[in-house]
Amino acid sequence: MAAITSAVIAIAGVILGWIAIEIACKPCLEKGREAIDRSLNPDYDPDDDLQAPLNPNPDPQSHP
């Protein structure tokens, strides 16, 4: 019975540690996950970002 209790406590500790790391490093982890998603996307072309217009939604009211 003591072995099961020790195993449950160890698993709970690992889970709580994982949650703490996810919360503490959230911005960094999100950027990394986005980069991984982009690299695994076969339709993503990094050259398309360079050819994008500087102002994709120009305001026609601002230019007379």
C-alpha positions as CSV (number, residue, x, y, z in Angstrom):
1,M,0.0,0.0,0.0
2,A,2.9,2.4,0.7
3,A,4.3,1.9,-2.8
4,I,0.9,2.9,-4.3
5,T,0.8,6.0,-2.1
6,S,4.3,6.9,-3.0
7,A,3.6,6.5,-6.7
8,V,0.4,8.6,-6.6
9,I,2.3,11.4,-4.7
10,A,5.1,11.3,-7.3
11,I,2.7,11.4,-10.2
12,A,0.9,14.3,-8.6
13,G,4.2,16.1,-8.1
14,V,5.2,15.7,-11.7
15,I,1.8,17.0,-12.9
16,L,1.9,20.0,-10.6
17,G,5.5,20.7,-11.7
18,W,4.4,20.5,-15.4
19,I,1.5,23.0,-14.7
20,A,3.9,25.4,-12.9
21,I,6.3,25.3,-15.9
22,E,3.5,25.9,-18.4
23,I,2.2,28.9,-16.4
24,A,5.6,30.4,-15.8
25,C,6.9,30.0,-19.3
26,K,3.7,30.6,-21.2
27,P,4.8,33.4,-23.6
28,C,8.0,31.6,-24.6
29,L,6.2,28.2,-25.0
30,E,3.5,29.8,-27.2
31,K,6.1,31.3,-29.6
32,G,7.9,28.0,-29.8
33,R,4.7,26.1,-30.5
34,E,3.7,28.6,-33.2
35,A,7.1,28.2,-34.8
36,I,6.7,24.4,-34.8
37,D,3.2,24.7,-36.3
38,R,4.5,26.9,-39.1
39,S,7.4,24.6,-39.8
40,L,5.1,21.6,-40.0
41,N,2.6,23.4,-42.2
42,P,3.3,22.4,-45.9
43,D,1.4,25.5,-47.2
44,Y,3.5,28.0,-45.2
45,D,6.0,29.9,-47.3
46,P,8.2,32.3,-45.4
47,D,8.7,34.3,-48.6
48,D,5.0,35.3,-48.6
49,D,5.6,37.4,-45.5
50,L,8.2,39.5,-47.4
51,Q,5.8,40.2,-50.3
52,A,2.9,41.2,-48.1
53,P,1.7,44.8,-48.5
54,L,2.9,47.3,-45.8
55,N,-0.6,48.5,-45.2
56,P,-3.1,45.7,-46.0
57,N,-6.1,47.7,-45.0
58,P,-5.6,51.3,-46.2
59,D,-8.0,53.9,-45.0
60,P,-9.4,55.7,-48.1
61,Q,-10.6,58.6,-45.9
62,S,-7.1,59.6,-44.9
63,H,-5.9,60.3,-48.4
64,P,-7.8,63.0,-50.3
